[in-house]
Amino acid sequence: MTVKVKFFASMRETLNQSELDIDSSQASTVADVWQIAAGDLPMPENTVCAVNQTHAGLTHPVADGDEVAFFPPVTGG
């Protein structure tokens, strides 16, 4: 049972990986997924998170088979 984790843009470069699978039994929220996947690296402020391609907060629950994505803050104009 797994949760697929994806990192985009500068997060992908910082963590030196674009995606990985983690054991879903170890994570119950998006925040748990970050901690397991990123280790000791603190989550950058204003990180955008998504579960199954829908924006989600850090307390959003995750389940077996979910995809959790992390995006750095984005600016535009």
mmCIF file of the N, C-alpha and C atoms, coordinates in Angstrom:
data_MODEL
# 
_entry.id   MODEL 
# 
loop_
_atom_site.group_PDB 
_atom_site.id 
_atom_site.type_symbol 
_atom_site.label_atom_id 
_atom_site.label_alt_id 
_atom_site.label_comp_id 
_atom_site.label_asym_id 
_atom_site.label_entity_id 
_atom_site.label_seq_id 
_atom_site.pdbx_PDB_ins_code 
_atom_site.Cartn_x 
_atom_site.Cartn_y 
_atom_site.Cartn_z 
_atom_site.occupancy 
_atom_site.B_iso_or_equiv 
_atom_site.pdbx_formal_charge 
_atom_site.auth_seq_id 
_atom_site.auth_comp_id 
_atom_site.auth_asym_id 
_atom_site.auth_atom_id 
_atom_site.pdbx_PDB_model_num 
ATOM 1   N N  . MET A 1 1  ? 0.844  -1.174 0.000   1.00 0.00 ? 1  MET A N  1 
ATOM 2   C CA . MET A 1 1  ? 0.000  0.000  0.000   1.00 0.00 ? 1  MET A CA 1 
ATOM 3   C C  . MET A 1 1  ? 0.888  1.236  0.000   1.00 0.00 ? 1  MET A C  1 
ATOM 4   N N  . THR A 1 2  ? 0.609  2.118  -0.957  1.00 0.00 ? 2  THR A N  1 
ATOM 5   C CA . THR A 1 2  ? 1.509  3.254  -1.106  1.00 0.00 ? 2  THR A CA 1 
ATOM 6   C C  . THR A 1 2  ? 0.769  4.556  -1.377  1.00 0.00 ? 2  THR A C  1 
ATOM 7   N N  . VAL A 1 3  ? 1.476  5.638  -1.112  1.00 0.00 ? 3  VAL A N  1 
ATOM 8   C CA . VAL A 1 3  ? 1.092  6.985  -1.509  1.00 0.00 ? 3  VAL A CA 1 
ATOM 9   C C  . VAL A 1 3  ? 2.203  7.462  -2.434  1.00 0.00 ? 3  VAL A C  1 
ATOM 10  N N  . LYS A 1 4  ? 1.840  7.943  -3.612  1.00 0.00 ? 4  LYS A N  1 
ATOM 11  C CA . LYS A 1 4  ? 2.824  8.490  -4.546  1.00 0.00 ? 4  LYS A CA 1 
ATOM 12  C C  . LYS A 1 4  ? 3.038  9.960  -4.197  1.00 0.00 ? 4  LYS A C  1 
ATOM 13  N N  . VAL A 1 5  ? 4.297  10.358 -4.060  1.00 0.00 ? 5  VAL A N  1 
ATOM 14  C CA . VAL A 1 5  ? 4.658  11.729 -3.706  1.00 0.00 ? 5  VAL A CA 1 
ATOM 15  C C  . VAL A 1 5  ? 5.398  12.343 -4.886  1.00 0.00 ? 5  VAL A C  1 
ATOM 16  N N  . LYS A 1 6  ? 4.990  13.562 -5.259  1.00 0.00 ? 6  LYS A N  1 
ATOM 17  C CA . LYS A 1 6  ? 5.636  14.261 -6.366  1.00 0.00 ? 6  LYS A CA 1 
ATOM 18  C C  . LYS A 1 6  ? 6.113  15.629 -5.900  1.00 0.00 ? 6  LYS A C  1 
ATOM 19  N N  . PHE A 1 7  ? 7.312  15.995 -6.360  1.00 0.00 ? 7  PHE A N  1 
ATOM 20  C CA . PHE A 1 7  ? 7.896  17.300 -6.063  1.00 0.00 ? 7  PHE A CA 1 
ATOM 21  C C  . PHE A 1 7  ? 8.103  18.044 -7.375  1.00 0.00 ? 7  PHE A C  1 
ATOM 22  N N  . PHE A 1 8  ? 7.814  19.335 -7.381  1.00 0.00 ? 8  PHE A N  1 
ATOM 23  C CA . PHE A 1 8  ? 7.924  20.118 -8.600  1.00 0.00 ? 8  PHE A CA 1 
ATOM 24  C C  . PHE A 1 8  ? 8.881  21.290 -8.431  1.00 0.00 ? 8  PHE A C  1 
ATOM 25  N N  . ALA A 1 9  ? 9.434  21.723 -9.572  1.00 0.00 ? 9  ALA A N  1 
ATOM 26  C CA . ALA A 1 9  ? 10.287 22.908 -9.693  1.00 0.00 ? 9  ALA A CA 1 
ATOM 27  C C  . ALA A 1 9  ? 11.457 22.853 -8.708  1.00 0.00 ? 9  ALA A C  1 
ATOM 28  N N  . SER A 1 10 ? 11.664 23.924 -7.947  1.00 0.00 ? 10 SER A N  1 
ATOM 29  C CA . SER A 1 10 ? 12.838 23.997 -7.073  1.00 0.00 ? 10 SER A CA 1 
ATOM 30  C C  . SER A 1 10 ? 12.829 22.928 -5.986  1.00 0.00 ? 10 SER A C  1 
ATOM 31  N N  . MET A 1 11 ? 11.651 22.463 -5.584  1.00 0.00 ? 11 MET A N  1 
ATOM 32  C CA . MET A 1 11 ? 11.598 21.389 -4.579  1.00 0.00 ? 11 MET A CA 1 
ATOM 33  C C  . MET A 1 11 ? 12.194 20.109 -5.138  1.00 0.00 ? 11 MET A C  1 
ATOM 34  N N  . ARG A 1 12 ? 11.919 19.845 -6.387  1.00 0.00 ? 12 ARG A N  1 
ATOM 35  C CA . ARG A 1 12 ? 12.483 18.655 -7.047  1.00 0.00 ? 12 ARG A CA 1 
ATOM 36  C C  . ARG A 1 12 ? 14.003 18.744 -7.045  1.00 0.00 ? 12 ARG A C  1 
ATOM 37  N N  . GLU A 1 13 ? 14.529 19.924 -7.319  1.00 0.00 ? 13 GLU A N  1 
ATOM 38  C CA . GLU A 1 13 ? 15.981 20.110 -7.354  1.00 0.00 ? 13 GLU A CA 1 
ATOM 39  C C  . GLU A 1 13 ? 16.587 20.024 -5.956  1.00 0.00 ? 13 GLU A C  1 
ATOM 40  N N  . THR A 1 14 ? 15.930 20.623 -4.980  1.00 0.00 ? 14 THR A N  1 
ATOM 41  C CA . THR A 1 14 ? 16.445 20.600 -3.608  1.00 0.00 ? 14 THR A CA 1 
ATOM 42  C C  . THR A 1 14 ? 16.494 19.189 -3.051  1.00 0.00 ? 14 THR A C  1 
ATOM 43  N N  . LEU A 1 15 ? 15.439 18.416 -3.311  1.00 0.00 ? 15 LEU A N  1 
ATOM 44  C CA . LEU A 1 15 ? 15.366 17.049 -2.792  1.00 0.00 ? 15 LEU A CA 1 
ATOM 45  C C  . LEU A 1 15 ? 16.025 16.035 -3.713  1.00 0.00 ? 15 LEU A C  1 
ATOM 46  N N  . ASN A 1 16 ? 16.431 16.478 -4.881  1.00 0.00 ? 16 ASN A N  1 
ATOM 47  C CA . ASN A 1 16 ? 17.110 15.627 -5.856  1.00 0.00 ? 16 ASN A CA 1 
ATOM 48  C C  . ASN A 1 16 ? 16.268 14.409 -6.265  1.00 0.00 ? 16 ASN A C  1 
ATOM 49  N N  . GLN A 1 17 ? 14.957 14.630 -6.344  1.00 0.00 ? 17 GLN A N  1 
ATOM 50  C CA . GLN A 1 17 ? 14.057 13.580 -6.815  1.00 0.00 ? 17 GLN A CA 1 
ATOM 51  C C  . GLN A 1 17 ? 12.725 14.215 -7.212  1.00 0.00 ? 17 GLN A C  1 
ATOM 52  N N  . SER A 1 18 ? 12.102 13.640 -8.209  1.00 0.00 ? 18 SER A N  1 
ATOM 53  C CA . SER A 1 18 ? 10.831 14.188 -8.666  1.00 0.00 ? 18 SER A CA 1 
ATOM 54  C C  . SER A 1 18 ? 9.646  13.441 -8.079  1.00 0.00 ? 18 SER A C  1 
ATOM 55  N N  . GLU A 1 19 ? 9.826  12.170 -7.777  1.00 0.00 ? 19 GLU A N  1 
ATOM 56  C CA . GLU A 1 19 ? 8.738  11.422 -7.159  1.00 0.00 ? 19 GLU A CA 1 
ATOM 57  C C  . GLU A 1 19 ? 9.261  10.198 -6.441  1.00 0.00 ? 19 GLU A C  1 
ATOM 58  N N  . LEU A 1 20 ? 8.451  9.718  -5.510  1.00 0.00 ? 20 LEU A N  1 
ATOM 59  C CA . LEU A 1 20 ? 8.768  8.501  -4.788  1.00 0.00 ? 20 LEU A CA 1 
ATOM 60  C C  . LEU A 1 20 ? 7.479  7.941  -4.212  1.00 0.00 ? 20 LEU A C  1 
ATOM 61  N N  . ASP A 1 21 ? 7.515  6.718  -3.791  1.00 0.00 ? 21 ASP A N  1 
ATOM 62  C CA . ASP A 1 21 ? 6.385  6.077  -3.135  1.00 0.00 ? 21 ASP A CA 1 
ATOM 63  C C  . ASP A 1 21 ? 6.731  5.880  -1.672  1.00 0.00 ? 21 ASP A C  1 
ATOM 64  N N  . ILE A 1 22 ? 5.746  6.152  -0.805  1.00 0.00 ? 22 ILE A N  1 
ATOM 65  C CA . ILE A 1 22 ? 5.945  5.899  0.619   1.00 0.00 ? 22 ILE A CA 1 
ATOM 66  C C  . ILE A 1 22 ? 4.856  4.939  1.093   1.00 0.00 ? 22 ILE A C  1 
ATOM 67  N N  . ASP A 1 23 ? 5.108  4.303  2.196   1.00 0.00 ? 23 ASP A N  1 
ATOM 68  C CA . ASP A 1 23 ? 4.152  3.366  2.795   1.00 0.00 ? 23 ASP A CA 1 
ATOM 69  C C  . ASP A 1 23 ? 2.976  4.164  3.352   1.00 0.00 ? 23 ASP A C  1 
ATOM 70  N N  . SER A 1 24 ? 1.790  3.904  2.847   1.00 0.00 ? 24 SER A N  1 
ATOM 71  C CA . SER A 1 24 ? 0.616  4.676  3.262   1.00 0.00 ? 24 SER A CA 1 
ATOM 72  C C  . SER A 1 24 ? 0.248  4.463  4.725   1.00 0.00 ? 24 SER A C  1 
ATOM 73  N N  . SER A 1 25 ? 0.690  3.375  5.316   1.00 0.00 ? 25 SER A N  1 
ATOM 74  C CA . SER A 1 25 ? 0.357  3.132  6.720   1.00 0.00 ? 25 SER A CA 1 
ATOM 75  C C  . SER A 1 25 ? 1.119  4.064  7.658   1.00 0.00 ? 25 SER A C  1 
ATOM 76  N N  . GLN A 1 26 ? 2.145  4.742  7.152   1.00 0.00 ? 26 GLN A N  1 
ATOM 77  C CA . GLN A 1 26 ? 2.943  5.656  7.972   1.00 0.00 ? 26 GLN A CA 1 
ATOM 78  C C  . GLN A 1 26 ? 2.458  7.093  7.917   1.00 0.00 ? 26 GLN A C  1 
ATOM 79  N N  . ALA A 1 27 ? 1.531  7.415  7.012   1.00 0.00 ? 27 ALA A N  1 
ATOM 80  C CA . ALA A 1 27 ? 1.106  8.799  6.827   1.00 0.00 ? 27 ALA A CA 1 
ATOM 81  C C  . ALA A 1 27 ? -0.410 8.907  6.873   1.00 0.00 ? 27 ALA A C  1 
ATOM 82  N N  . SER A 1 28 ? -0.904 9.805  7.700   1.00 0.00 ? 28 SER A N  1 
ATOM 83  C CA . SER A 1 28 ? -2.349 10.010 7.738   1.00 0.00 ? 28 SER A CA 1 
ATOM 84  C C  . SER A 1 28 ? -2.754 11.380 7.205   1.00 0.00 ? 28 SER A C  1 
ATOM 85  N N  . THR A 1 29 ? -1.786 12.309 7.088   1.00 0.00 ? 29 THR A N  1 
ATOM 86  C CA . THR A 1 29 ? -2.081 13.650 6.580   1.00 0.00 ? 29 THR A CA 1 
ATOM 87  C C  . THR A 1 29 ? -1.005 14.074 5.571   1.00 0.00 ? 29 THR A C  1 
ATOM 88  N N  . VAL A 1 30 ? -1.284 15.166 4.882   1.00 0.00 ? 30 VAL A N  1 
ATOM 89  C CA . VAL A 1 30 ? -0.303 15.733 3.942   1.00 0.00 ? 30 VAL A CA 1 
ATOM 90  C C  . VAL A 1 30 ? 0.985  16.105 4.683   1.00 0.00 ? 30 VAL A C  1 
ATOM 91  N N  . ALA A 1 31 ? 0.863  16.651 5.880   1.00 0.00 ? 31 ALA A N  1 
ATOM 92  C CA . ALA A 1 31 ? 2.052  17.001 6.665   1.00 0.00 ? 31 ALA A CA 1 
ATOM 93  C C  . ALA A 1 31 ? 2.897  15.765 6.968   1.00 0.00 ? 31 ALA A C  1 
ATOM 94  N N  . ASP A 1 32 ? 2.258  14.656 7.281   1.00 0.00 ? 32 ASP A N  1 
ATOM 95  C CA . ASP A 1 32 ? 2.989  13.408 7.516   1.00 0.00 ? 32 ASP A CA 1 
ATOM 96  C C  . ASP A 1 32 ? 3.744  12.972 6.264   1.00 0.00 ? 32 ASP A C  1 
ATOM 97  N N  . VAL A 1 33 ? 3.087  13.102 5.123   1.00 0.00 ? 33 VAL A N  1 
ATOM 98  C CA . VAL A 1 33 ? 3.727  12.725 3.852   1.00 0.00 ? 33 VAL A CA 1 
ATOM 99  C C  . VAL A 1 33 ? 4.992  13.542 3.643   1.00 0.00 ? 33 VAL A C  1 
ATOM 100 N N  . TRP A 1 34 ? 4.908  14.860 3.877   1.00 0.00 ? 34 TRP A N  1 
ATOM 101 C CA . TRP A 1 34 ? 6.094  15.711 3.712   1.00 0.00 ? 34 TRP A CA 1 
ATOM 102 C C  . TRP A 1 34 ? 7.211  15.240 4.641   1.00 0.00 ? 34 TRP A C  1 
ATOM 103 N N  . GLN A 1 35 ? 6.900  15.014 5.898   1.00 0.00 ? 35 GLN A N  1 
ATOM 104 C CA . GLN A 1 35 ? 7.921  14.628 6.871   1.00 0.00 ? 35 GLN A CA 1 
ATOM 105 C C  . GLN A 1 35 ? 8.610  13.321 6.467   1.00 0.00 ? 35 GLN A C  1 
ATOM 106 N N  . ILE A 1 36 ? 7.836  12.361 6.010   1.00 0.00 ? 36 ILE A N  1 
ATOM 107 C CA . ILE A 1 36 ? 8.411  11.074 5.602   1.00 0.00 ? 36 ILE A CA 1 
ATOM 108 C C  . ILE A 1 36 ? 9.246  11.236 4.334   1.00 0.00 ? 36 ILE A C  1 
ATOM 109 N N  . ALA A 1 37 ? 8.717  11.971 3.374   1.00 0.00 ? 37 ALA A N  1 
ATOM 110 C CA . ALA A 1 37 ? 9.378  12.095 2.077   1.00 0.00 ? 37 ALA A CA 1 
ATOM 111 C C  . ALA A 1 37 ? 10.583 13.033 2.096   1.00 0.00 ? 37 ALA A C  1 
ATOM 112 N N  . ALA A 1 38 ? 10.506 14.104 2.878   1.00 0.00 ? 38 ALA A N  1 
ATOM 113 C CA . ALA A 1 38 ? 11.571 15.116 2.870   1.00 0.00 ? 38 ALA A CA 1 
ATOM 114 C C  . ALA A 1 38 ? 12.529 14.992 4.043   1.00 0.00 ? 38 ALA A C  1 
ATOM 115 N N  . GLY A 1 39 ? 12.240 14.117 4.965   1.00 0.00 ? 39 GLY A N  1 
ATOM 116 C CA . GLY A 1 39 ? 13.141 13.929 6.099   1.00 0.00 ? 39 GLY A CA 1 
ATOM 117 C C  . GLY A 1 39 ? 13.207 15.160 6.978   1.00 0.00 ? 39 GLY A C  1 
ATOM 118 N N  . ASP A 1 40 ? 14.429 15.593 7.278   1.00 0.00 ? 40 ASP A N  1 
ATOM 119 C CA . ASP A 1 40 ? 14.632 16.731 8.178   1.00 0.00 ? 40 ASP A CA 1 
ATOM 120 C C  . ASP A 1 40 ? 14.453 18.084 7.501   1.00 0.00 ? 40 ASP A C  1 
ATOM 121 N N  . LEU A 1 41 ? 14.268 18.107 6.201   1.00 0.00 ? 41 LEU A N  1 
ATOM 122 C CA . LEU A 1 41 ? 14.134 19.373 5.480   1.00 0.00 ? 41 LEU A CA 1 
ATOM 123 C C  . LEU A 1 41 ? 12.799 20.030 5.834   1.00 0.00 ? 41 LEU A C  1 
ATOM 124 N N  . PRO A 1 42 ? 12.846 21.255 6.369   1.00 0.00 ? 42 PRO A N  1 
ATOM 125 C CA . PRO A 1 42 ? 11.581 21.913 6.691   1.00 0.00 ? 42 PRO A CA 1 
ATOM 126 C C  . PRO A 1 42 ? 10.822 22.281 5.416   1.00 0.00 ? 42 PRO A C  1 
ATOM 127 N N  . MET A 1 43 ? 9.512  22.264 5.489   1.00 0.00 ? 43 MET A N  1 
ATOM 128 C CA . MET A 1 43 ? 8.699  22.643 4.341   1.00 0.00 ? 43 MET A CA 1 
ATOM 129 C C  . MET A 1 43 ? 8.808  24.154 4.139   1.00 0.00 ? 43 MET A C  1 
ATOM 130 N N  . PRO A 1 44 ? 9.123  24.593 2.930   1.00 0.00 ? 44 PRO A N  1 
ATOM 131 C CA . PRO A 1 44 ? 9.201  26.034 2.670   1.00 0.00 ? 44 PRO A CA 1 
ATOM 132 C C  . PRO A 1 44 ? 7.853  26.711 2.950   1.00 0.00 ? 44 PRO A C  1 
ATOM 133 N N  . GLU A 1 45 ? 7.941  27.925 3.427   1.00 0.00 ? 45 GLU A N  1 
ATOM 134 C CA . GLU A 1 45 ? 6.737  28.696 3.683   1.00 0.00 ? 45 GLU A CA 1 
ATOM 135 C C  . GLU A 1 45 ? 5.936  28.870 2.394   1.00 0.00 ? 45 GLU A C  1 
ATOM 136 N N  . ASN A 1 46 ? 4.649  28.845 2.491   1.00 0.00 ? 46 ASN A N  1 
ATOM 137 C CA . ASN A 1 46 ? 3.728  29.021 1.353   1.00 0.00 ? 46 ASN A CA 1 
ATOM 138 C C  . ASN A 1 46 ? 3.791  27.903 0.319   1.00 0.00 ? 46 ASN A C  1 
ATOM 139 N N  . THR A 1 47 ? 4.217  26.726 0.736   1.00 0.00 ? 47 THR A N  1 
ATOM 140 C CA . THR A 1 47 ? 4.203  25.577 -0.165  1.00 0.00 ? 47 THR A CA 1 
ATOM 141 C C  . THR A 1 47 ? 2.758  25.260 -0.553  1.00 0.00 ? 47 THR A C  1 
ATOM 142 N N  . VAL A 1 48 ? 2.555  24.968 -1.825  1.00 0.00 ? 48 VAL A N  1 
ATOM 143 C CA . VAL A 1 48 ? 1.238  24.575 -2.306  1.00 0.00 ? 48 VAL A CA 1 
ATOM 144 C C  . VAL A 1 48 ? 1.205  23.047 -2.332  1.00 0.00 ? 48 VAL A C  1 
ATOM 145 N N  . CYS A 1 49 ? 0.146  22.479 -1.763  1.00 0.00 ? 49 CYS A N  1 
ATOM 146 C CA . CYS A 1 49 ? 0.005  21.028 -1.684  1.00 0.00 ? 49 CYS A CA 1 
ATOM 147 C C  . CYS A 1 49 ? -1.258 20.604 -2.427  1.00 0.00 ? 49 CYS A C  1 
ATOM 148 N N  . ALA A 1 50 ? -1.214 19.410 -2.985  1.00 0.00 ? 50 ALA A N  1 
ATOM 149 C CA . ALA A 1 50 ? -2.385 18.858 -3.659  1.00 0.00 ? 50 ALA A CA 1 
ATOM 150 C C  . ALA A 1 50 ? -2.484 17.369 -3.371  1.00 0.00 ? 50 ALA A C  1 
ATOM 151 N N  . VAL A 1 51 ? -3.713 16.891 -3.239  1.00 0.00 ? 51 VAL A N  1 
ATOM 152 C CA . VAL A 1 51 ? -3.984 15.467 -3.101  1.00 0.00 ? 51 VAL A CA 1 
ATOM 153 C C  . VAL A 1 51 ? -4.887 15.085 -4.271  1.00 0.00 ? 51 VAL A C  1 
ATOM 154 N N  . ASN A 1 52 ? -4.400 14.154 -5.068  1.00 0.00 ? 52 ASN A N  1 
ATOM 155 C CA . ASN A 1 52 ? -5.137 13.709 -6.250  1.00 0.00 ? 52 ASN A CA 1 
ATOM 156 C C  . ASN A 1 52 ? -5.538 14.888 -7.142  1.00 0.00 ? 52 ASN A C  1 
ATOM 157 N N  . GLN A 1 53 ? -4.581 15.796 -7.327  1.00 0.00 ? 53 GLN A N  1 
ATOM 158 C CA . GLN A 1 53 ? -4.690 16.956 -8.217  1.00 0.00 ? 53 GLN A CA 1 
ATOM 159 C C  . GLN A 1 53 ? -5.721 17.983 -7.759  1.00 0.00 ? 53 GLN A C  1 
ATOM 160 N N  . THR A 1 54 ? -6.010 18.008 -6.450  1.00 0.00 ? 54 THR A N  1 
ATOM 161 C CA . THR A 1 54 ? -6.891 19.010 -5.869  1.00 0.00 ? 54 THR A CA 1 
ATOM 162 C C  . THR A 1 54 ? -6.145 19.670 -4.716  1.00 0.00 ? 54 THR A C  1 
ATOM 163 N N  . HIS A 1 55 ? -6.149 21.018 -4.678  1.00 0.00 ? 55 HIS A N  1 
ATOM 164 C CA . HIS A 1 55 ? -5.458 21.724 -3.598  1.00 0.00 ? 55 HIS A CA 1 
ATOM 165 C C  . HIS A 1 55 ? -5.899 21.177 -2.246  1.00 0.00 ? 55 HIS A C  1 
ATOM 166 N N  . ALA A 1 56 ? -4.926 21.051 -1.338  1.00 0.00 ? 56 ALA A N  1 
ATOM 167 C CA . ALA A 1 56 ? -5.205 20.495 -0.017  1.00 0.00 ? 56 ALA A CA 1 
ATOM 168 C C  . ALA A 1 56 ? -4.314 21.161 1.018   1.00 0.00 ? 56 ALA A C  1 
ATOM 169 N N  . GLY A 1 57 ? -4.815 21.250 2.227   1.00 0.00 ? 57 GLY A N  1 
ATOM 170 C CA . GLY A 1 57 ? -4.036 21.775 3.340   1.00 0.00 ? 57 GLY A CA 1 
ATOM 171 C C  . GLY A 1 57 ? -3.204 20.687 3.988   1.00 0.00 ? 57 GLY A C  1 
ATOM 172 N N  . LEU A 1 58 ? -2.376 21.093 4.928   1.00 0.00 ? 58 LEU A N  1 
ATOM 173 C CA . LEU A 1 58 ? -1.467 20.153 5.592   1.00 0.00 ? 58 LEU A CA 1 
ATOM 174 C C  . LEU A 1 58 ? -2.195 19.122 6.436   1.00 0.00 ? 58 LEU A C  1 
ATOM 175 N N  . THR A 1 59 ? -3.399 19.428 6.890   1.00 0.00 ? 59 THR A N  1 
ATOM 176 C CA . THR A 1 59 ? -4.143 18.481 7.715   1.00 0.00 ? 59 THR A CA 1 
ATOM 177 C C  . THR A 1 59 ? -5.069 17.589 6.890   1.00 0.00 ? 59 THR A C  1 
ATOM 178 N N  . HIS A 1 60 ? -5.038 17.747 5.574   1.00 0.00 ? 60 HIS A N  1 
ATOM 179 C CA . HIS A 1 60 ? -5.888 16.934 4.707   1.00 0.00 ? 60 HIS A CA 1 
ATOM 180 C C  . HIS A 1 60 ? -5.484 15.468 4.846   1.00 0.00 ? 60 HIS A C  1 
ATOM 181 N N  . PRO A 1 61 ? -6.447 14.567 5.034   1.00 0.00 ? 61 PRO A N  1 
ATOM 182 C CA . PRO A 1 61 ? -6.108 13.148 5.169   1.00 0.00 ? 61 PRO A CA 1 
ATOM 183 C C  . PRO A 1 61 ? -5.635 12.535 3.855   1.00 0.00 ? 61 PRO A C  1 
ATOM 184 N N  . VAL A 1 62 ? -4.784 11.537 3.956   1.00 0.00 ? 62 VAL A N  1 
ATOM 185 C CA . VAL A 1 62 ? -4.331 10.789 2.786   1.00 0.00 ? 62 VAL A CA 1 
ATOM 186 C C  . VAL A 1 62 ? -4.638 9.313  3.000   1.00 0.00 ? 62 VAL A C  1 
ATOM 187 N N  . ALA A 1 63 ? -4.830 8.620  1.882   1.00 0.00 ? 63 ALA A N  1 
ATOM 188 C CA . ALA A 1 63 ? -5.186 7.198  1.954   1.00 0.00 ? 63 ALA A CA 1 
ATOM 189 C C  . ALA A 1 63 ? -4.367 6.428  0.932   1.00 0.00 ? 63 ALA A C  1 
ATOM 190 N N  . ASP A 1 64 ? -4.392 5.134  1.054   1.00 0.00 ? 64 ASP A N  1 
ATOM 191 C CA . ASP A 1 64 ? -3.699 4.258  0.127   1.00 0.00 ? 64 ASP A CA 1 
ATOM 192 C C  . ASP A 1 64 ? -4.094 4.595  -1.309  1.00 0.00 ? 64 ASP A C  1 
ATOM 193 N N  . GLY A 1 65 ? -3.096 4.723  -2.184  1.00 0.00 ? 65 GLY A N  1 
ATOM 194 C CA . GLY A 1 65 ? -3.341 5.002  -3.590  1.00 0.00 ? 65 GLY A CA 1 
ATOM 195 C C  . GLY A 1 65 ? -3.397 6.471  -3.940  1.00 0.00 ? 65 GLY A C  1 
ATOM 196 N N  . ASP A 1 66 ? -3.382 7.358  -2.941  1.00 0.00 ? 66 ASP A N  1 
ATOM 197 C CA . ASP A 1 66 ? -3.420 8.797  -3.228  1.00 0.00 ? 66 ASP A CA 1 
ATOM 198 C C  . ASP A 1 66 ? -2.105 9.265  -3.849  1.00 0.00 ? 66 ASP A C  1 
ATOM 199 N N  . GLU A 1 67 ? -2.202 10.379 -4.561  1.00 0.00 ? 67 GLU A N  1 
ATOM 200 C CA . GLU A 1 67 ? -1.027 11.087 -5.080  1.00 0.00 ? 67 GLU A CA 1 
ATOM 201 C C  . GLU A 1 67 ? -0.967 12.425 -4.357  1.00 0.00 ? 67 GLU A C  1 
ATOM 202 N N  . VAL A 1 68 ? 0.165  12.717 -3.731  1.00 0.00 ? 68 VAL A N  1 
ATOM 203 C CA . VAL A 1 68 ? 0.357  13.971 -3.008  1.00 0.00 ? 68 VAL A CA 1 
ATOM 204 C C  . VAL A 1 68 ? 1.473  14.734 -3.705  1.00 0.00 ? 68 VAL A C  1 
ATOM 205 N N  . ALA A 1 69 ? 1.191  15.985 -4.059  1.00 0.00 ? 69 ALA A N  1 
ATOM 206 C CA . ALA A 1 69 ? 2.167  16.795 -4.779  1.00 0.00 ? 69 ALA A CA 1 
ATOM 207 C C  . ALA A 1 69 ? 2.489  18.050 -3.982  1.00 0.00 ? 69 ALA A C  1 
ATOM 208 N N  . PHE A 1 70 ? 3.755  18.469 -4.083  1.00 0.00 ? 70 PHE A N  1 
ATOM 209 C CA . PHE A 1 70 ? 4.228  19.672 -3.405  1.00 0.00 ? 70 PHE A CA 1 
ATOM 210 C C  . PHE A 1 70 ? 4.825  20.615 -4.450  1.00 0.00 ? 70 PHE A C  1 
ATOM 211 N N  . PHE A 1 71 ? 4.373  21.874 -4.396  1.00 0.00 ? 71 PHE A N  1 
ATOM 212 C CA . PHE A 1 71 ? 4.831  22.893 -5.333  1.00 0.00 ? 71 PHE A CA 1 
ATOM 213 C C  . PHE A 1 71 ? 5.399  24.056 -4.541  1.00 0.00 ? 71 PHE A C  1 
ATOM 214 N N  . PRO A 1 72 ? 6.496  24.664 -4.991  1.00 0.00 ? 72 PRO A N  1 
ATOM 215 C CA . PRO A 1 72 ? 6.996  25.852 -4.322  1.00 0.00 ? 72 PRO A CA 1 
ATOM 216 C C  . PRO A 1 72 ? 6.034  27.006 -4.567  1.00 0.00 ? 72 PRO A C  1 
ATOM 217 N N  . PRO A 1 73 ? 6.118  28.038 -3.736  1.00 0.00 ? 73 PRO A N  1 
ATOM 218 C CA . PRO A 1 73 ? 5.272  29.221 -3.959  1.00 0.00 ? 73 PRO A CA 1 
ATOM 219 C C  . PRO A 1 73 ? 5.508  29.761 -5.377  1.00 0.00 ? 73 PRO A C  1 
ATOM 220 N N  . VAL A 1 74 ? 4.442  30.238 -5.977  1.00 0.00 ? 74 VAL A N  1 
ATOM 221 C CA . VAL A 1 74 ? 4.520  30.716 -7.350  1.00 0.00 ? 74 VAL A CA 1 
ATOM 222 C C  . VAL A 1 74 ? 4.125  32.192 -7.380  1.00 0.00 ? 74 VAL A C  1 
ATOM 223 N N  . THR A 1 75 ? 4.865  32.954 -8.174  1.00 0.00 ? 75 THR A N  1 
ATOM 224 C CA . THR A 1 75 ? 4.494  34.350 -8.377  1.00 0.00 ? 75 THR A CA 1 
ATOM 225 C C  . THR A 1 75 ? 4.260  34.565 -9.857  1.00 0.00 ? 75 THR A C  1 
ATOM 226 N N  . GLY A 1 76 ? 3.559  35.559 -10.155 1.00 0.00 ? 76 GLY A N  1 
ATOM 227 C CA . GLY A 1 76 ? 3.276  35.833 -11.561 1.00 0.00 ? 76 GLY A CA 1 
ATOM 228 C C  . GLY A 1 76 ? 2.772  37.247 -11.710 1.00 0.00 ? 76 GLY A C  1 
ATOM 229 N N  . GLY A 1 77 ? 2.485  37.555 -12.915 1.00 0.00 ? 77 GLY A N  1 
ATOM 230 C CA . GLY A 1 77 ? 1.999  38.918 -13.118 1.00 0.00 ? 77 GLY A CA 1 
ATOM 231 C C  . GLY A 1 77 ? 1.321  39.046 -14.442 1.00 0.00 ? 77 GLY A C  1 
# 
